[in-house]
Structure formats: structure tokens, C-alpha cells
Amino acid sequence: MERIKKIIAILSIIRLWPHTVFFYFYPEKKLKEDFLAWKAWKSVTYGRLVSFLWLMTYFKEYRNVFYLRIGLWKNMIGWLCPKLSSLYINTPSRCVGGGD
């Protein structure tokens, strides 16, 4: 079952390629700190890319944090991988530390 979930996460790159570009090239340091914290918290042991795809595919809560960090860009790519609709983060990104 774990292998199937990994394959599904990898195939998610088709819809997550814009997110992946942001993940690798967006200058927000907190984005990487959040990723490392979530990766450790959820015990995701894959490499960087597959771990990112895994978190985006299976944890809608992580998506909310990701979209918080990329700001208004979320309006252009958020429809590809919807966030958790019942989780609201009203605090500005600048007020939330990375990995918190």
C-alpha cells in the first residue's frame, strides 16, 4: 500500500509542477523551514522532491501553509491542489515563523 501511495504522489507532479517550481525557486526561507518541519512531523523519509509531492498530495493542512507562504500567487495555482477549506490562517505570513 505504501508503494502505491508513493507512485500516486510521484504522479501528482503532473498537477503540482507549478507548486514544485515555487518550492524550489521562491525566495521565502520560511517555505523551506515549514517543509522540513512537516516532513519531520509526518515522518516522511523520501528525498526532497518526493517528500514535497507527498505532503502536497496527502496533507491538505500543509497546502494551507504552503499557500500562505507564496502569497497572492496562490490565486493562480491553488485550484490545481485545493487547500483544506475548513482551516483558516488569518495571520500574515510575516508574523508566523518558519516551521511553526
C-alpha positions as CSV (number, residue, x, y, z in Angstrom):
1,M,0.0,0.0,0.0
2,E,2.9,2.4,0.8
3,R,4.3,1.8,-2.6
4,I,1.1,2.6,-4.3
5,K,0.8,5.8,-2.3
6,K,4.3,6.8,-3.3
7,I,3.5,6.2,-7.0
8,I,0.4,8.3,-6.7
9,A,2.4,11.1,-5.0
10,I,5.0,11.0,-7.8
11,L,2.3,11.1,-10.5
12,S,0.9,14.2,-8.8
13,I,3.8,16.1,-10.3
14,I,1.6,16.5,-13.4
15,R,-0.7,18.8,-11.4
16,L,1.9,20.0,-9.0
17,W,4.6,21.2,-11.3
18,P,3.8,24.9,-10.7
19,H,3.9,24.3,-7.0
20,T,7.3,22.5,-7.4
21,V,8.7,25.5,-9.2
22,F,7.7,27.7,-6.3
23,F,9.1,25.2,-3.8
24,Y,12.5,25.2,-5.4
25,F,12.8,28.8,-6.6
26,Y,10.6,31.0,-4.4
27,P,12.9,33.1,-2.2
28,E,10.8,32.7,1.0
29,K,13.1,31.0,3.5
30,K,10.1,30.1,5.7
31,L,8.7,27.9,2.9
32,K,11.7,25.5,3.3
33,E,11.5,25.7,7.1
34,D,7.8,24.7,7.0
35,F,8.6,21.8,4.7
36,L,11.4,20.5,6.9
37,A,9.1,20.7,10.0
38,W,6.2,19.0,8.3
39,K,8.5,16.3,6.8
40,A,9.8,15.5,10.3
41,W,6.4,15.7,11.9
42,K,4.8,13.4,9.4
43,S,7.8,11.1,9.3
44,V,8.2,11.4,5.6
45,T,11.5,9.8,4.7
46,Y,11.8,10.2,0.9
47,G,14.0,12.6,-0.9
48,R,13.2,16.3,-1.1
49,L,11.1,16.3,-4.3
50,V,9.1,13.1,-3.4
51,S,8.6,14.3,0.1
52,F,7.2,17.6,-1.1
53,L,4.9,15.8,-3.5
54,W,3.8,13.5,-0.7
55,L,3.0,16.4,1.6
56,M,1.1,18.3,-1.1
57,T,-0.8,15.2,-2.1
58,Y,-1.9,13.8,1.2
59,F,-1.9,16.7,3.7
60,K,-4.3,19.5,2.9
61,E,-3.2,21.3,6.0
62,Y,0.3,21.6,4.6
63,R,-1.2,23.1,1.4
64,N,-2.8,25.9,3.5
65,V,0.7,26.7,5.0
66,F,2.3,26.5,1.5
67,Y,-0.3,28.9,0.0
68,L,0.2,31.3,3.0
69,R,3.9,31.5,2.2
70,I,3.5,32.2,-1.6
71,G,1.0,35.0,-1.0
72,L,-1.1,36.1,-3.9
73,W,0.4,33.5,-6.3
74,K,-1.9,31.0,-4.6
75,N,-4.8,32.5,-6.6
76,M,-3.2,31.3,-9.8
77,I,-2.2,27.8,-8.8
78,G,-4.4,27.0,-5.8
79,W,-7.1,25.4,-7.9
80,L,-4.7,22.6,-9.0
81,C,-4.4,21.3,-5.5
82,P,-7.1,22.7,-3.2
83,K,-6.4,23.6,0.4
84,L,-8.3,22.4,3.4
85,S,-11.5,24.6,3.2
86,S,-12.2,24.5,7.0
87,L,-8.7,25.7,8.0
88,Y,-8.3,29.5,8.1
89,I,-5.0,31.2,8.7
90,N,-5.7,34.9,9.1
91,T,-2.3,35.8,10.4
92,P,0.0,37.4,7.8
93,S,2.9,35.2,6.8
94,R,5.5,37.7,8.1
95,C,4.1,37.1,11.6
96,V,4.4,33.3,11.5
97,G,7.8,31.8,11.9
98,G,9.0,29.1,9.6
99,G,8.3,25.6,10.8
100,D,5.9,26.9,13.5
